Amino acid sequence: MEQIKKKPQKILWATDFSGRSRSVLPFITSQLRDEGADIHLLYVIPDIANKKDPWYGEFTPRHANRIVRQEKAAAQKRLDQLCIKYLGGCARFTKHTAVGDPAREILKLIEKEKMDMVVMARRKPHIPDIREGTLERVKRMARVPVKLIET
């Protein structure tokens, strides 16, 4: 007996605001229009307070927190702009920002919101980095399908 796959109802689109990431838009809009899916947008801000690489000059926790607050405000503004420009205002979207390691934050949101699918963009041809990148980590560790849109 052939197993019927359930259509995803909750889809997470992890974006970095790049042109490559915008290549996911046709898929996202079709899922919203044709399937009535619940779309969640996520942008992850790097956690500069816990960055292991050296920084130039003094870098206090107070300074790091101020930068993170500014980055959160900028990220929210960019999510709003993305919604207005490409997604009809995002009335049926849920916007998220997080601070930390992108793969870890994506995986946390998948579990927290009980996502059915993750959609991410990748360059083609895919040439792996020396170290495992965000996309590869999410694909390997996610408990839901990860749809890759090649650009």
C-alpha positions as CSV (number, residue, x, y, z in Angstrom):
1,M,0.0,0.0,0.0
2,E,1.4,3.4,-1.0
3,Q,1.8,5.8,1.9
4,I,0.2,9.2,1.3
5,K,2.5,12.1,2.5
6,K,0.9,14.8,4.5
7,K,1.1,18.3,3.1
8,P,3.1,20.6,5.3
9,Q,1.0,23.0,7.2
10,K,3.7,24.8,9.1
11,I,6.7,25.9,7.1
12,L,9.8,27.6,8.4
13,W,11.7,29.9,6.0
14,A,15.1,30.7,7.4
15,T,16.4,33.8,5.7
16,D,19.6,35.8,5.7
17,F,18.1,38.5,3.6
18,S,20.4,37.7,0.6
19,G,19.3,37.6,-3.0
20,R,19.9,33.8,-2.8
21,S,17.5,33.6,0.1
22,R,14.9,35.5,-1.9
23,S,14.9,32.7,-4.5
24,V,12.7,30.8,-2.0
25,L,9.9,33.3,-2.5
26,P,8.1,31.5,-5.4
27,F,7.9,28.3,-3.3
28,I,6.7,30.1,-0.2
29,T,4.0,32.1,-2.0
30,S,2.8,28.9,-3.7
31,Q,2.6,27.1,-0.4
32,L,0.6,29.9,1.1
33,R,-1.7,30.4,-1.9
34,D,-2.2,26.8,-3.1
35,E,-1.8,24.9,0.1
36,G,-2.9,27.4,2.8
37,A,0.3,26.7,4.8
38,D,1.2,28.7,7.9
39,I,4.6,30.4,7.0
40,H,7.1,31.4,9.7
41,L,10.0,33.7,8.7
42,L,13.2,33.5,10.8
43,Y,16.4,35.6,10.8
44,V,19.2,34.7,13.2
45,I,21.5,37.4,14.5
46,P,25.0,36.2,15.3
47,D,25.7,36.1,19.0
48,I,28.6,38.6,19.1
49,A,28.8,38.5,22.9
50,N,30.0,34.9,22.8
51,K,32.2,35.3,19.7
52,K,35.4,33.3,20.1
53,D,37.4,35.3,17.5
54,P,39.3,38.3,18.7
55,W,37.8,41.8,18.4
56,Y,39.5,45.1,17.8
57,G,39.3,47.3,20.9
58,E,37.4,46.9,24.1
59,F,34.3,44.8,24.0
60,T,32.2,44.8,27.1
61,P,28.9,42.8,27.7
62,R,27.1,46.2,27.9
63,H,28.5,47.1,24.4
64,A,27.6,43.7,23.0
65,N,24.0,44.0,24.4
66,R,23.6,47.4,22.8
67,I,24.8,46.0,19.4
68,V,22.4,43.0,19.7
69,R,19.5,45.4,20.5
70,Q,20.3,47.5,17.4
71,E,20.6,44.3,15.3
72,K,17.3,43.0,16.5
73,A,15.6,46.3,15.6
74,A,17.3,46.3,12.1
75,A,16.3,42.7,11.6
76,Q,12.7,43.4,12.4
77,K,12.7,46.3,10.0
78,R,14.2,44.1,7.2
79,L,11.6,41.4,7.9
80,D,8.9,44.1,7.6
81,Q,10.4,45.4,4.4
82,L,10.6,41.8,3.0
83,C,6.9,41.3,3.9
84,I,5.8,44.6,2.3
85,K,7.8,44.2,-0.9
86,Y,7.4,40.5,-1.6
87,L,4.6,39.0,0.5
88,G,1.7,41.3,0.6
89,G,2.3,42.6,4.1
90,C,2.7,39.2,5.8
91,A,-0.8,39.1,7.2
92,R,-0.6,35.3,7.3
93,F,3.0,35.0,8.3
94,T,4.7,34.8,11.7
95,K,8.0,36.7,12.0
96,H,10.8,35.5,14.3
97,T,14.3,36.8,15.2
98,A,16.8,35.0,17.3
99,V,20.3,35.5,18.6
100,G,22.8,32.8,18.4
101,D,24.2,30.1,16.2
102,P,21.9,30.0,13.1
103,A,21.7,26.2,12.8
104,R,21.0,25.8,16.5
105,E,18.3,28.5,16.5
106,I,16.6,27.1,13.4
107,L,16.5,23.6,15.0
108,K,15.1,25.1,18.2
109,L,12.3,26.9,16.4
110,I,11.4,23.8,14.5
111,E,10.8,22.0,17.8
112,K,9.1,25.0,19.6
113,E,6.6,25.7,16.8
114,K,6.2,22.1,15.7
115,M,7.2,22.8,12.0
116,D,6.4,20.4,9.3
117,M,9.1,21.6,6.9
118,V,12.1,23.9,6.6
119,V,12.9,25.8,3.4
120,M,16.3,27.2,2.7
121,A,18.3,28.4,-0.4
122,R,21.6,27.0,-1.5
123,R,24.0,27.9,-4.2
124,K,24.4,25.5,-7.1
125,P,26.6,23.8,-7.8
126,H,27.0,23.0,-4.2
127,I,30.6,23.0,-3.1
128,P,30.9,22.0,0.6
129,D,33.0,24.3,2.8
130,I,35.8,22.9,4.9
131,R,33.6,23.1,7.9
132,E,30.0,22.1,8.1
133,G,27.7,25.1,7.3
134,T,24.3,26.0,8.6
135,L,22.4,24.4,5.8
136,E,24.3,21.1,6.2
137,R,23.8,21.0,9.9
138,V,20.1,21.8,9.7
139,K,19.6,19.1,7.0
140,R,21.5,16.5,9.0
141,M,19.8,17.3,12.4
142,A,16.3,18.4,11.6
143,R,13.4,16.0,12.4
144,V,11.4,17.4,9.5
145,P,12.0,17.6,5.7
146,V,14.4,20.3,4.6
147,K,13.5,21.6,1.2
148,L,16.5,23.2,-0.6
149,I,15.9,25.7,-3.3
150,E,18.9,25.9,-5.6
151,T,19.9,29.3,-6.9
